[in-house]
Amino acid sequence: MLNEFFKDQLWLGVFQAVVTVVLALVVTLVGRWWKIHLEKEVVIALVRGIVQIVIVALVLVALLKGPELVAIPVLLGMIITASFVSGRRVKGVAGSIWVSFYGIGFGAGLVILLMVLAGVIDPALTSVIPVGSMLIANSMNTCAQALERFASDVKAHTGQVEAGLALGAAPAEIVTPYSQLAVHSSLIPRIDQLSSLGIVWIPGLMSGMLVAGTDPVYAAIYQFSVITMMFASSGLTSVVAVLLVQRRVFSPAQQLLLRPGAPTAPSKKDRAA
């Protein structure tokens, strides 16, 4: 219907965005009625989202004309930003931003590097930046999910953890079950992506390749490869992040620092990151 009123593509896009924002706000108000208060977060996310994506689109137009090495600082910047987003979602863990940085950097960074070297990802900027951003974004979500699940499980079982410490068990041994559950739960969405690929979910990358005239079988196989890389990078990220965060919930004297209702303020390292 909007196509009939707006012939200019820019204005069409603006009003399409307005309609989707109204829908998002309606959903947020429904949540408020159910006493789920996300109004501030949603509004901030909507404003940041539209501003950021427009700026990135304009910047990418210029960057995609540059040399291939431009991809390195661009992807590194994405990893740093993803670390802040993921780390700040976790309450009660000092240094969570650094944990996220190491996890996402190792998981997504290593997979991107290996796949470029293997020729799975084309080193051209038009390929490595979009695909790399997908891997980083999925690693960010997985990292946040893993850290939040680990923190919530430890808080919910404070008594068991302290009892284990009192009996002389090693901190890493005590929290191992919670670490395993955190990694497992964080990877469920990635596994669902793979299992529902092409039936429930038709990714935009494959659709774009088909529109561009790419062989449909190759487009499907390449999309499968990208989703598989997402799983691999997310898995590595989740494992590394959880292993690192285990050390941060205990003091040097092996005392539990993570407790219900006592969130830890961001550390000096996090504020300087």
C-alpha positions as CSV (number, residue, x, y, z in Angstrom):
1,M,0.0,0.0,0.0
2,L,2.8,2.4,0.8
3,N,4.2,1.9,-2.7
4,E,1.1,3.7,-4.1
5,F,1.7,6.8,-2.0
6,F,5.5,7.1,-2.1
7,K,7.2,6.8,-5.5
8,D,10.5,8.1,-4.1
9,Q,12.5,5.2,-2.7
10,L,14.0,7.2,0.2
11,W,10.6,8.4,1.4
12,L,9.2,4.9,1.0
13,G,11.9,3.6,3.2
14,V,11.3,6.2,5.8
15,F,7.6,5.4,6.1
16,Q,8.3,1.7,6.1
17,A,10.6,2.2,9.1
18,V,7.9,4.3,10.8
19,V,5.4,1.5,10.4
20,T,7.8,-1.1,11.9
21,V,8.7,1.3,14.8
22,V,5.0,1.7,15.6
23,L,4.6,-2.1,15.6
24,A,7.6,-2.5,17.9
25,L,6.3,0.1,20.3
26,V,2.9,-1.5,20.4
27,V,4.5,-4.8,21.3
28,T,6.5,-3.0,24.0
29,L,3.3,-1.5,25.5
30,V,1.7,-5.0,25.5
31,G,4.7,-6.1,27.6
32,R,4.2,-3.1,29.9
33,W,0.6,-4.2,30.5
34,W,2.0,-7.5,31.6
35,K,4.5,-5.7,33.9
36,I,7.5,-6.3,31.6
37,H,9.2,-2.9,31.5
38,L,11.4,-2.7,28.5
39,E,10.3,0.8,27.3
40,K,13.6,2.6,27.8
41,E,15.7,-0.2,26.3
42,V,13.5,-0.6,23.3
43,V,13.4,3.1,22.5
44,I,17.1,3.4,22.9
45,A,17.7,0.3,20.7
46,L,15.3,1.6,18.0
47,V,17.0,5.0,17.8
48,R,20.5,3.5,17.9
49,G,19.6,0.9,15.4
50,I,18.3,3.2,12.7
51,V,21.1,5.8,13.2
52,Q,23.8,3.1,13.2
53,I,22.6,1.2,10.2
54,V,22.2,4.3,8.1
55,I,25.7,5.5,9.0
56,V,27.2,2.1,8.3
57,A,25.5,1.9,5.0
58,L,27.0,5.2,3.9
59,V,30.5,4.2,5.3
60,L,30.4,0.8,3.6
61,V,29.8,2.4,0.2
62,A,33.1,4.2,0.6
63,L,35.0,1.3,2.3
64,L,34.0,-1.3,-0.3
65,K,35.9,0.6,-2.9
66,G,39.1,0.4,-0.8
67,P,41.8,-2.3,-0.5
68,E,41.1,-5.7,1.0
69,L,43.1,-4.9,4.1
70,V,40.4,-2.5,5.1
71,A,38.4,-5.5,6.3
72,I,40.8,-6.0,9.3
73,P,40.0,-2.7,11.1
74,V,36.4,-2.9,10.2
75,L,35.9,-6.4,11.6
76,L,38.0,-5.6,14.6
77,G,35.8,-2.6,15.3
78,M,32.7,-4.9,15.1
79,I,34.3,-7.3,17.6
80,I,35.0,-4.5,20.0
81,T,31.5,-3.1,19.7
82,A,30.0,-6.6,20.1
83,S,32.1,-7.1,23.2
84,F,30.6,-4.0,24.9
85,V,27.1,-5.1,23.9
86,S,27.5,-8.6,25.1
87,G,29.5,-7.8,28.3
88,R,27.2,-5.1,29.5
89,R,24.2,-7.5,29.4
90,V,25.8,-9.6,32.1
91,K,25.2,-8.2,35.6
92,G,27.3,-9.2,38.5
93,V,30.5,-10.3,36.7
94,A,33.4,-7.9,36.8
95,G,35.4,-7.9,33.6
96,S,32.6,-9.3,31.5
97,I,33.4,-7.0,28.6
98,W,37.0,-8.4,28.4
99,V,35.6,-11.9,28.7
100,S,33.3,-11.1,25.8
101,F,36.1,-9.6,23.8
102,Y,38.4,-12.6,24.2
103,G,35.5,-15.0,23.5
104,I,34.1,-13.3,20.4
105,G,37.6,-12.4,19.1
106,F,38.7,-16.0,19.4
107,G,35.5,-17.6,18.1
108,A,34.5,-15.3,15.3
109,G,38.0,-14.0,14.5
110,L,39.5,-17.5,14.2
111,V,36.7,-18.8,12.0
112,I,36.9,-15.8,9.7
113,L,40.7,-16.1,9.4
114,L,40.6,-19.9,8.7
115,M,37.8,-19.7,6.2
116,V,39.4,-16.9,4.3
117,L,42.7,-18.8,4.2
118,A,40.8,-22.0,3.1
119,G,38.9,-20.0,0.4
120,V,35.5,-20.6,1.9
121,I,35.1,-16.8,2.4
122,D,36.1,-14.6,-0.5
123,P,38.7,-12.1,0.8
124,A,37.0,-9.4,-1.3
125,L,35.4,-6.7,0.9
126,T,32.0,-7.3,-0.6
127,S,32.1,-10.8,0.8
128,V,34.3,-10.9,3.9
129,I,32.7,-7.9,5.6
130,P,29.0,-9.0,5.3
131,V,29.8,-12.6,6.1
132,G,32.2,-11.7,8.9
133,S,29.6,-9.4,10.4
134,M,27.1,-12.3,10.5
135,L,29.6,-14.5,12.4
136,I,30.4,-11.7,14.9
137,A,26.8,-10.9,15.5
138,N,25.9,-14.5,16.2
139,S,28.9,-14.9,18.4
140,M,27.9,-11.8,20.3
141,N,24.4,-13.2,21.0
142,T,25.7,-16.6,21.9
143,C,28.3,-15.0,24.3
144,A,25.6,-13.0,26.1
145,Q,23.3,-16.0,26.4
146,A,26.1,-18.2,27.8
147,L,27.3,-15.6,30.3
148,E,23.8,-14.7,31.5
149,R,22.9,-18.4,31.9
150,F,26.1,-19.2,33.8
151,A,25.6,-16.2,36.1
152,S,22.0,-16.9,36.8
153,D,22.7,-20.6,37.5
154,V,25.5,-19.8,39.9
155,K,23.3,-17.2,41.7
156,A,20.5,-19.7,42.0
157,H,22.8,-22.3,43.5
158,T,24.8,-20.2,45.8
159,G,24.3,-22.5,48.7
160,Q,25.5,-25.6,46.8
161,V,28.5,-23.7,45.5
162,E,29.6,-22.5,49.0
163,A,29.0,-25.9,50.4
164,G,31.3,-27.4,47.9
165,L,33.9,-24.8,48.7
166,A,33.6,-25.6,52.4
167,L,34.2,-29.2,51.7
168,G,37.4,-28.4,49.8
169,A,36.3,-28.8,46.2
170,A,38.0,-26.8,43.6
171,P,36.0,-23.8,42.3
172,A,36.2,-24.9,38.7
173,E,35.0,-28.4,39.6
174,I,32.0,-27.0,41.4
175,V,30.8,-24.8,38.6
176,T,31.5,-27.2,35.8
177,P,27.8,-28.4,35.6
178,Y,26.7,-24.7,35.3
179,S,29.3,-24.1,32.6
180,Q,28.2,-27.0,30.6
181,L,24.5,-26.0,30.8
182,A,25.5,-22.4,29.8
183,V,27.3,-23.6,26.7
184,H,24.6,-26.0,25.8
185,S,21.7,-23.6,26.1
186,S,23.6,-20.8,24.2
187,L,24.1,-23.1,21.2
188,I,20.4,-24.3,21.0
189,P,19.4,-21.3,18.7
190,R,22.4,-22.0,16.4
191,I,21.4,-25.7,16.1
192,D,17.8,-24.6,15.5
193,Q,19.1,-22.4,12.7
194,L,20.7,-25.3,11.0
195,S,17.8,-27.7,11.4
196,S,15.2,-25.2,10.2
197,L,17.3,-23.9,7.3
198,G,15.2,-23.6,4.1
199,I,12.0,-24.8,5.8
200,V,11.2,-22.3,8.5
201,W,13.9,-19.8,7.6
202,I,15.0,-18.7,4.1
203,P,18.1,-16.4,4.7
204,G,18.6,-13.2,2.9
205,L,22.0,-14.0,1.7
206,M,20.8,-16.9,-0.4
207,S,17.8,-14.9,-1.7
208,G,20.2,-12.1,-2.7
209,M,22.4,-14.6,-4.6
210,L,19.4,-16.0,-6.4
211,V,18.2,-12.5,-7.4
212,A,21.8,-11.8,-8.7
213,G,21.5,-14.9,-11.0
214,T,23.7,-17.3,-9.0
215,D,23.2,-21.0,-9.6
216,P,20.5,-22.0,-7.1
217,V,22.2,-25.1,-5.9
218,Y,25.5,-23.2,-5.3
219,A,23.6,-20.4,-3.5
220,A,21.9,-23.0,-1.2
221,I,25.2,-24.8,-0.4
222,Y,27.0,-21.5,0.3
223,Q,24.2,-20.4,2.6
224,F,24.5,-23.7,4.4
225,S,28.2,-23.1,4.7
226,V,27.7,-19.7,6.3
227,I,25.2,-21.0,8.8
228,T,27.7,-23.8,9.7
229,M,30.4,-21.2,10.2
230,M,28.0,-19.3,12.5
231,F,27.6,-22.5,14.6
232,A,31.4,-23.0,14.7
233,S,32.2,-19.5,15.7
234,S,29.4,-19.4,18.3
235,G,30.5,-22.7,19.8
236,L,34.1,-21.5,20.2
237,T,33.0,-18.1,21.6
238,S,30.7,-19.8,24.1
239,V,33.3,-22.2,25.4
240,V,36.1,-19.6,25.7
241,A,33.8,-17.0,27.4
242,V,32.5,-19.5,29.9
243,L,35.9,-20.9,30.7
244,L,37.2,-17.3,31.3
245,V,34.2,-16.2,33.4
246,Q,34.6,-19.1,35.7
247,R,37.7,-17.5,37.1
248,R,36.0,-14.2,37.7
249,V,33.2,-15.3,40.0
250,F,35.7,-16.4,42.7
251,S,38.2,-14.3,44.7
252,P,41.9,-15.3,44.9
253,A,40.9,-16.8,48.3
254,Q,38.4,-19.0,46.5
255,Q,35.4,-17.2,47.8
256,L,32.2,-16.8,45.7
257,L,31.8,-13.2,44.5
258,L,28.7,-13.7,42.4
259,R,25.6,-13.4,44.7
260,P,21.9,-12.8,44.2
261,G,20.9,-9.1,44.4
262,A,24.5,-7.9,44.5
263,P,25.5,-6.9,41.0
264,T,29.1,-5.9,40.6
265,A,29.9,-2.6,39.1
266,P,32.0,-2.6,35.8
267,S,35.7,-3.0,36.6
268,K,38.2,-0.3,35.8
269,K,39.4,-2.4,32.9
270,D,35.9,-2.5,31.5
271,R,35.4,1.2,31.8
272,A,38.7,1.8,30.0
273,A,38.0,-0.8,27.3
